Amino acid sequence: MKSATPQDIAQVLGDATAVTILCHVRPDPDTIGSGLALALGLSRRGVDVEVSFPGAETLPRSLTALAGADLVVPAGEVVGHPVVVSVDAATLGRLGDLGAVFERADHNIVIDHHVSNTGFGEYNLIDPAADCTSILILEILDALGTDIDSDIATCVYAGLITDTGSFKWARPESLRIGARLLDAGVDGAAWSRALLDSHPVAWLSLVSRVLGGARFDAAACGGHGVIYAVVSLDMLGPVGWADIESIIDVLRVAEEAEVAAVFKETAPSKWAVSLRAKDKIDLVPLAGAHGGGGHRRAAGYSDSGTAQDVIDRFLRSL
């Protein structure tokens, strides 16, 4: 295993004839946007490309509208080419059963921006200073000499706009990249609406139920406060997993709470925990204590048991 530059990755991919690109479980716009941007760039070089992600979930409509979505294949149909690339996955476990495809490749590559990623590939491009993984993909495509047209630019933009909260916490370089992508033909208004501001009517009822059950602990986190809520399986109805992911962004607006947490039941007694912080608490050690990871202000982990068991373990760890 070694650290790699965008140029190093471009060299490996430039010599490849077939590449498998793996996105993480319950894929978000950054992992899918990264995967599709890279896939489009490689396919235009004549490379045989497949993109996939683990799990039984289907992509939300907003992501299937991205160019290159036709290159996504179900996990059970993945060929597993000699070169395999993991995009935006902080650990091998985030690739689920497709982790085996990654490990048996002749050459495997990790491209990620999570500070908790210690590098699990032969080549590891990990840059926590990047606001999203799709920015790193853009650097690789530039190193390959790829023409960044509106299709590729839109895939990169999907990751950039969502991981920066519509540029609310973007670094200056991300704003410059955003301008470049818009100049390349991205319809920023349309994609902002599709990715950040569109939910089914049923989502409103779900949010009402979740927020109605939210709890605030002012003494937690050294007196900085935590607010948390539960999304159990019996609450979901017709609302899909992608819409559930956005609930943490509603909960985090509570000004009295430094940390926000949403406990989402993904299967009976199986939970995905999303964490967000403002500026006083580093979430990486907290998520790491539960076997997860992420960023200083956005992290997560998995747990199992009753909702109360999972909540109690979380509160004891603060």
N, C-alpha and C positions, 0 to 999 in steps of 0.2 A: 504494500500500500504506500502511496506517496501523494503529496500535495501536487496539484497540477494547476497550470495557468490556462486561460482560454485558448491560448495558442497550442498548448500541449494537447488539449482535448480536440481542437480542430485538426491537428495532425493525425490523431487516431481515427477520427471520423472521416477525414478526407481520404484515408486509405481503405475504408470499409466498403463492402459491396452490399451488405445486408445488416440492418440494425433494428434491435427491439428497444422500444422506449417504454419505461414503466412509470406510471403515476401512482400516487399513494391511495390508500383506502379512503372511501367516501371523498372522492376528488373534489377539490375546490378550483376556482378559476386560475389560480397560479400554477398548480401542478398540471392541469389540462392545457392551459394556455402555453406553458413551457413545452410540454410534450408535443403539441400540435405545431408550434412555431418551428421547433427543431425538425419535426417530421417533414413539414413542408419544404424547409430548406434542403434537407437531405434528398428527398424524393426528386427535387428538381435537378439534382446532380446525378440522377439515375440510380440512386441507392434504393434497394428493396426495404421498405420500412413498415413496421407494425407498431401500434400504440395500444396499451392496455392498462387496466387497473384491477386490483383484487376486489372480490365481493360480488354480491348479487345485485347491488344497486344499479340503476340506469342513470345516465347523465341527465341533468335537468335540461329543459328546452333551450334555455339561454346558451348553454355550452354546446349543444348539438348544432347550434346555428353558426358556430365558428368554422372557418375554412379548415379543411383537413380532418373534420370529424369522421369522414368516411374511412379514415385510416385506423380508427379505433376498433379493436376486435375483442370479443368476450374473453375473459381470462382463460377459459377452458379451451380456447382455440389458438392460443399463443404458440407460435412455432419455436421461438427462442433462437435468435440468430447468433452468430459468433460474437458480435459486439452488442452488449446490453447496457443501456443508460437508465439510471434512476434519477428522476427529476422531482425535487422538492420533498423528498422523504428524509426525515431526520434520522431514522434508524432502518435497519433491514426489516424489522418487524412491521413497519408501515407499508411494506409491499405484500404483506400477507403470504398466501400460498405462492405468489409469484416470486418470492424471495429465492426459491429454489432455481428458478430460471435465471435470475441474476447471478447466483453463485456458480452455476455450471458453465457460464459463458467463457469463451476463450479470453475475452477482455471485458471487464466491467468498469463502468464509470459512474461516479456520484457527482451530481450537480445540485447544490443546495445552498440556502442562506440561513439555516437555523444554527444558532450559536451552540446548541447542544449536540450537533452532529460531530462525532469524533472521526468520521471517515471509515466506511466499511467496503470501499471499492479498491480496485487496483489503481485507479486514477481518481483523485478526489479534488474537485473544485468546490470549496466551501468558503463562502464569503459572508460573514454575519453583517458586514457593513452594507451589503446590498439590501434594498428595501423589499425585494422579491426575487425569486429564482428566475423569473422570465427575463430580468435584466441581464443575468449571467448568460442565458441562452442567446440574447441579442449580441453579447460580446463574442460568443463562439461563432455565431453566424457571420459577424463582421470579420472575424479572423479567417473564415472560410471564403470570404469574398462574395457572400450571398447578397443578392439584390433584395433589399427589405421593401417589398411591395405592400399594398394595403392589407392583403390577407395575412401575411406574416406579422405585420405591425399590429393588426387587431388582436391576434393571439397574445402577443407580448403585452399589449395594453390591458387585456383582460386580467392578467396577473398583477400588473402595476397598479391599476386603479383600485382593485379590491384589497390588496395587501397594504396599501397606503390609506385606506379609508377615504377614497376619493381625494387623495393628496393631502388629507388633513394632517398626517404625520410623516409626510414625505421629506426626504433630504433634498437639498438643492439640485443634486445631480439627477434625481428622479423627475423633477420638474422639467429639466432640460431634455431628458429622454422622452417625457410625455409630449413635449412640443415637437420633437422629431417624429414621433409616431403619428401625431395629428397631421403633420406636414406630409406624411407618407400616405394619407388618405383615410385614416381612422375616423369614423363617425362617433366622436366622443360623447355627444349628447345621447345618442341612441343606445350606445353600449353602457353608459352610466345608468341609464334608466333600466335596461334589461338585466344588468348584473347586480344593481344595488337597490333599485326602487320599484321592483315588480314582485308582487306576491298574490296568491289567490285570496279570495274573500275569506275562505276558511282559515287562513293564517291569522286574520284579525281576531277571530274567536279564540284560537289557540293562544295567541299572545295575551289576550285578556285573562284566560285561565291561569297561564303561567305566572304572569305578573301579580295576579291576585293571591297567589300562594308564595310569593317571594318573601324572604326573611332577611332582616338586616341585623348585624351584630356589630355594634359600635366599638366594642372593646377589642375585637379581633385585630390581628396584624399590628400589635403594639399600639392599639388605640386609633389606627388609621381607618378601621372599619372594613367589613366585607358584606356584600349582598349576594344572595344565592337563590336559585330557583331550580325546580325539577320539571323535566318533560318526560313523563312516563309513557309507555307504549299505548296505554288505554286512552291517552289524550290526543293522539295524533289524527285519527280519522283520515281524511284524504290528503293531509298535508305531507309533502315529501321531505326527505332528509335535508335537501339543499336549503329549503326554507327554514328548517329548524336551526340550521347553523347561524342564521342571522339574529336569533333571539338574544344572544350574548351582547350584541351591539345596542339593543334596546335597554338591557339591564344595566350596562356599564355607564349610562348617563347619570345615575344617582350620584349627586355631588358629595354626599357624606361618606361614600364608600371608596376606598382606594382600590380594592380588589372586587371583581365581579366573577361569579362562577355559575355555570349552568350544567346541571347533571342530566344527561340525555340517555334514556334507555334505548339501546340499539337492538337488543334481543332480551328475552326474559332474564332478569337479574344481571344483565351485562350493560355497563355504562361507559359512555364517553364523556369526559369532563372538559369543558372549555373554560379557560381562565383569561382574564384581562386585568391589567393594572394601569394606573395613571402614570405616576412618576416616582413613587417612593419605595415600591417593593419590586424586587427582582424575582420574576416568576420561574426562572430556570431551575434554581435549587428546589423550589416547592414542587414543581412538576416532576423533577428528577427523583425526588424522594418517593414518588408514587410510580416510578418506572416510565415516566413520560419525558417530555422535553418541549423545546420551542424557543421563544425569544424572551427577552427581559419583560416585555409588556404584553405578550400574547403567547400562551402555552397551553398544554393540555396533557391528558393521560387517560388511561383506561382503568376500570375497576369492576368488581363484581360483588353481588350480594343484594340485600334490600336497599331501598333508597336511603333509609335512615342509617344503615351500616356505612354506606359510602359517604354520606354527609358527615357522619361522626368522625370517620377517619380523616376526612379533609380538615375539619375544624380542629382536630387534635394536632394536626401537622402545622398549623399556622404559627 
